[in-house]
Amino acid sequence: MIPGQIDRAASHGCIRLANWDVVRLATKIKSGDNVSIH
C-alpha cells in the first residue's frame, strides 16, 4: 500500500487502513462484532 493512498477511494468495498490503525481497531472489537464504516 502506498501511504498517500490510504484515505482515497480506490476499490470496490475494500477498506484502506495503515497498520497501526488496524492494530488499534483490533483492540476495540471482538470476533463476531458488527462494524459499520461511514
Long-range contacts (C-beta under 8 A, 24 or more apart in sequence): none
